[in-house]
Amino acid sequence: MYRSMSGFKAQYHYLTLLAVSELNEWRVMLYGPATTIQGTHSFSEAKAKADAILIARHYIHEHKHEELPVLEQVEWIPTSHDDWLIWKSKS
């Protein structure tokens, strides 16, 4: 299934963070070079964005042990009509 995304995106070093609205919930997804992480489902935009940042920090600093600065804030921008997500629903 192809869907234009409605939500927000941000960068945390080399990871792109997505907080995407779908019906009555928000989905979190992160991707980067050779990495795709499907995060939590949330019921608010603020919680989805906070979860995305938390997952990115954990992945880069604790899982990969990379010596990059911890970013206190990221700049969230709305997704555009050029942002698409290929989603396969469970059957």
C-alpha positions in Angstrom: 0.0 0.0 0.0 1.4 3.4 -1.0 0.5 6.4 1.2 1.4 10.0 1.3 2.5 10.7 4.8 0.9 13.3 7.0 3.0 14.2 10.0 6.5 15.5 10.8 10.1 14.6 10.1 13.4 15.6 11.7 17.1 14.7 11.6 19.1 13.3 14.5 22.6 13.1 13.1 22.4 10.6 10.2 18.9 9.3 11.2 15.7 10.6 9.7 12.9 10.6 12.3 9.3 10.3 11.3 6.1 10.9 13.4 3.2 10.1 11.1 -0.5 10.4 11.8 -2.7 7.5 10.8 -6.3 7.6 11.7 -6.4 8.0 15.5 -2.8 7.2 16.3 0.8 8.3 15.5 3.4 5.9 14.2 7.1 6.4 14.7 9.8 5.3 12.2 13.5 6.1 11.9 15.8 5.3 9.0 19.3 5.9 8.0 22.1 4.2 6.1 21.4 0.4 6.3 19.0 1.0 9.2 15.2 1.1 9.5 13.6 1.1 13.0 9.9 0.9 13.5 9.1 2.5 16.8 6.1 2.8 19.0 2.5 3.8 18.3 1.3 6.8 20.3 -2.0 8.7 20.6 -0.5 12.2 20.6 1.9 14.1 18.3 4.0 15.2 21.2 4.5 11.7 22.6 5.3 10.3 19.1 8.0 13.0 18.6 9.5 12.4 22.1 9.6 8.6 21.5 11.3 9.1 18.1 14.1 11.3 19.7 14.4 8.8 22.6 14.8 5.8 20.2 17.4 7.8 18.1 19.5 8.7 21.1 19.4 5.1 22.4 20.3 3.7 19.0 23.2 6.0 18.3 24.7 6.5 21.8 23.9 3.2 23.6 23.5 0.6 20.8 26.1 1.8 18.3 28.3 3.6 21.0 29.1 6.4 18.6 30.9 9.5 19.8 28.4 12.1 18.5 27.0 14.9 20.7 23.7 14.3 22.3 21.2 16.6 20.6 18.9 18.3 23.0 16.5 19.5 20.4 15.7 18.6 16.8 13.8 20.7 14.3 10.5 19.1 13.2 9.1 20.0 9.9 5.9 18.9 8.3 6.0 16.1 5.8 5.3 17.1 2.2 3.5 15.6 -0.7 6.9 14.2 -1.8 7.2 12.0 1.4 5.8 8.6 0.8 5.6 5.4 2.9 5.1 1.9 1.5 3.2 0.1 4.2 2.1 -3.5 4.2 -0.8 -4.2 6.4 -0.9 -7.5 8.4 -3.1 -10.1 6.8 
